[in-house]
């Protein structure tokens, strides 16, 4: 083999070794590749160059936790899934996560009464709420974001602020605190229970990433420790079918 051929073989071997090494550790400054040891981490929405911030979703197969006619004491989280009411209704979410603006409208019928919730004023009370509308974050449970009254769940989208609720076109609750979550499925599809709280064996929350739901809470500032959660009013709805548009 000539000297030139030996040199070519050596260069090719060096390149092959370099490729093998670089496959496990992507070049630090190269666009579009993982950096350092980040591996398969989920990037923040704003790290995507074509992120619009616009979300258009619809929820169907509505469930009202408890009843609008419940008297204290009541349980409107109902981990055991014993007081769930299937109601006819939908939720439509049209928001921009970058500007923290938009509109969420939920409608449902219970008995002869028709209810509508208009949630269009978003504001943050904590940094993780990112101005009032946030995406790609963990909340509840032991996430250190939000209260621990619900399992830790991955939020595809969440919003915080105030809403007004109507009953047969008359204002029922005006400017009540509100929160919506597009989240992992929290209830067992057969037993309807939320398996929470339980002794933690794995770091993930007690939700099922194989399913998705939309939850909406509207609650008063007034407290009532006889109720769970301890508010005078806590309206809790869930939609089991989620459509991205």
Legacy VTK file of the C-alpha trace (Angstrom):
# vtk DataFile Version 3.0
C-alpha trace
ASCII
DATASET POLYDATA
POINTS 245 float
0.000 0.000 0.000
1.367 3.393 -0.942
2.080 6.159 1.491
-0.888 8.144 0.089
-3.234 5.177 0.526
-2.078 4.696 4.118
-2.736 8.370 4.786
-6.262 8.154 3.333
-7.096 5.077 5.444
-5.852 6.835 8.592
-7.978 9.886 7.858
-11.070 7.754 7.273
-10.533 5.849 10.540
-10.144 9.112 12.434
-13.389 10.429 10.948
-15.250 7.222 11.839
-14.107 7.394 15.463
-15.097 11.055 15.636
-18.579 10.234 14.346
-19.043 7.485 16.910
-18.044 9.798 19.732
-20.151 12.699 18.504
-23.262 10.504 18.193
-23.453 10.349 21.981
-22.439 13.954 22.614
-23.812 16.407 20.088
-21.738 19.406 19.219
-22.401 22.041 21.854
-23.111 24.967 19.565
-24.805 23.190 16.671
-28.389 24.318 16.026
-31.127 21.697 16.318
-29.196 19.157 18.392
-29.317 18.337 22.115
-26.786 20.273 24.173
-24.463 18.636 26.648
-26.255 15.947 28.625
-29.806 17.173 28.057
-30.667 14.047 26.069
-34.362 13.889 25.247
-35.568 16.780 27.419
-38.686 18.582 26.232
-37.857 22.029 24.954
-39.785 25.077 26.087
-42.314 26.277 23.540
-40.431 29.509 22.906
-37.300 27.524 21.968
-39.050 26.431 18.762
-38.422 28.941 15.941
-41.948 28.699 14.494
-43.901 28.795 17.780
-47.082 30.856 17.262
-48.406 30.685 20.825
-51.928 30.155 19.455
-54.009 27.293 20.840
-57.401 26.205 19.513
-59.001 23.306 21.394
-62.407 21.839 22.079
-63.513 19.494 24.843
-66.511 17.147 24.783
-67.993 14.389 26.998
-68.451 16.695 29.958
-68.562 15.654 33.608
-69.697 17.873 36.472
-68.075 16.872 39.758
-70.930 16.947 42.252
-73.969 19.071 41.468
-74.801 22.747 41.169
-77.443 22.200 43.863
-75.089 20.633 46.439
-75.291 22.013 49.960
-72.377 21.985 52.395
-70.579 19.825 53.196
-69.633 18.662 49.711
-66.592 17.187 47.928
-65.994 18.652 44.464
-62.674 16.911 43.858
-64.183 13.485 44.555
-61.086 11.269 44.295
-63.329 8.197 44.695
-65.425 9.154 41.669
-68.733 8.504 43.456
-70.460 11.833 42.766
-69.815 12.484 39.088
-72.587 13.744 36.818
-72.396 13.289 33.073
-73.785 16.485 31.563
-74.325 17.729 28.033
-71.785 20.443 27.317
-68.568 21.573 25.670
-65.588 23.813 26.283
-63.840 25.863 23.610
-60.377 27.311 24.177
-59.028 30.055 21.910
-55.961 31.622 23.526
-52.518 32.995 22.727
-49.926 31.848 25.246
-47.411 34.515 24.203
-49.758 37.471 24.759
-51.781 35.884 27.615
-54.996 36.792 25.862
-57.960 34.897 24.528
-61.228 33.364 25.563
-62.438 30.131 27.136
-66.161 29.394 26.966
-67.732 26.400 28.711
-71.412 25.509 28.411
-73.377 22.696 30.043
-76.905 21.725 31.020
-77.903 20.236 34.356
-81.576 19.358 34.669
-83.565 22.226 33.207
-80.857 24.822 33.801
-78.299 25.971 31.258
-74.925 27.270 32.461
-72.202 29.194 30.662
-68.728 30.156 31.910
-66.798 32.928 30.149
-63.133 32.974 31.133
-61.315 35.782 29.317
-59.218 37.639 31.887
-55.861 35.998 32.489
-53.318 37.026 35.109
-50.469 35.336 36.957
-50.119 35.091 40.714
-46.965 32.992 40.571
-43.965 32.890 38.193
-44.826 29.438 36.809
-48.125 30.840 35.506
-46.128 32.866 32.974
-48.390 35.908 32.772
-51.661 33.976 33.060
-51.375 31.335 30.323
-48.581 28.741 30.307
-47.641 25.616 28.396
-45.379 22.610 29.016
-45.158 22.698 32.792
-45.911 20.433 35.755
-48.509 21.530 38.308
-50.058 20.250 41.556
-48.949 17.266 43.630
-45.287 17.557 44.595
-44.389 19.713 41.571
-44.016 22.826 43.778
-46.348 24.595 41.332
-49.868 25.252 42.551
-51.641 23.557 45.432
-51.221 19.840 46.268
-54.956 19.045 46.114
-54.645 17.251 42.767
-52.015 14.820 41.421
-48.894 16.183 39.797
-49.784 16.458 36.126
-48.185 17.614 32.905
-50.006 20.648 31.552
-50.063 20.857 27.782
-51.743 24.199 28.456
-53.048 26.007 31.527
-54.665 29.322 32.364
-55.319 31.353 35.527
-57.436 34.436 36.101
-61.088 35.359 36.583
-64.334 34.267 34.970
-68.037 35.024 35.059
-70.598 32.235 35.232
-74.174 32.533 33.953
-77.287 30.519 34.767
-79.980 30.805 32.109
-78.319 34.025 30.858
-78.353 35.625 34.320
-75.066 36.297 36.113
-74.561 33.658 38.794
-70.933 34.287 39.809
-69.116 37.428 38.676
-65.326 37.772 38.576
-64.624 34.494 40.365
-61.166 32.940 40.391
-60.791 30.429 37.550
-58.251 27.902 36.302
-58.262 25.588 33.278
-55.900 22.713 32.531
-55.323 20.693 29.381
-53.678 17.823 31.177
-52.933 14.120 31.402
-55.891 11.885 32.234
-56.506 11.923 35.982
-59.378 9.441 36.382
-59.383 5.712 35.782
-61.608 5.224 32.696
-63.360 2.241 34.341
-63.639 3.120 38.035
-63.555 6.943 37.552
-61.375 7.312 40.635
-58.334 9.566 40.964
-55.651 7.405 42.560
-54.445 10.151 44.854
-53.040 10.630 47.398
-51.040 7.411 47.536
-47.574 6.471 48.714
-45.201 7.544 45.949
-43.216 4.753 44.260
-42.260 6.532 41.024
-41.421 10.201 40.324
-44.311 10.774 37.899
-47.699 11.925 39.134
-50.723 9.638 39.584
-52.042 10.491 36.129
-52.101 8.487 32.896
-50.080 10.027 30.030
-51.936 7.738 27.592
-55.021 9.932 27.924
-55.879 13.626 28.025
-58.603 15.768 29.578
-59.574 19.388 30.134
-60.415 20.489 33.678
-61.996 23.827 34.620
-62.437 25.212 38.124
-64.390 28.324 39.142
-64.189 29.200 42.825
-65.100 31.915 45.293
-62.694 33.836 47.480
-64.916 33.039 50.481
-63.772 30.007 52.456
-65.807 27.182 53.984
-63.785 24.540 55.788
-66.743 22.126 55.747
-66.247 21.710 52.007
-63.472 20.104 49.978
-61.726 22.091 48.621
-62.447 24.569 51.440
-64.318 27.226 49.449
-67.887 28.474 49.687
-68.205 27.820 45.935
-66.112 25.460 43.813
-67.497 24.468 40.406
-65.426 21.673 38.830
-65.921 20.345 35.302
-63.962 17.845 33.220
-64.071 16.996 29.493
-62.709 13.586 28.473
-62.506 14.103 24.706
-59.998 16.724 23.588
-59.688 17.974 20.012
-56.804 20.151 18.821
-57.740 22.388 15.918
LINES 1 246
245 0 1 2 3 4 5 6 7 8 9 10 11 12 13 14 15 16 17 18 19 20 21 22 23 24 25 26 27 28 29 30 31 32 33 34 35 36 37 38 39 40 41 42 43 44 45 46 47 48 49 50 51 52 53 54 55 56 57 58 59 60 61 62 63 64 65 66 67 68 69 70 71 72 73 74 75 76 77 78 79 80 81 82 83 84 85 86 87 88 89 90 91 92 93 94 95 96 97 98 99 100 101 102 103 104 105 106 107 108 109 110 111 112 113 114 115 116 117 118 119 120 121 122 123 124 125 126 127 128 129 130 131 132 133 134 135 136 137 138 139 140 141 142 143 144 145 146 147 148 149 150 151 152 153 154 155 156 157 158 159 160 161 162 163 164 165 166 167 168 169 170 171 172 173 174 175 176 177 178 179 180 181 182 183 184 185 186 187 188 189 190 191 192 193 194 195 196 197 198 199 200 201 202 203 204 205 206 207 208 209 210 211 212 213 214 215 216 217 218 219 220 221 222 223 224 225 226 227 228 229 230 231 232 233 234 235 236 237 238 239 240 241 242 243 244
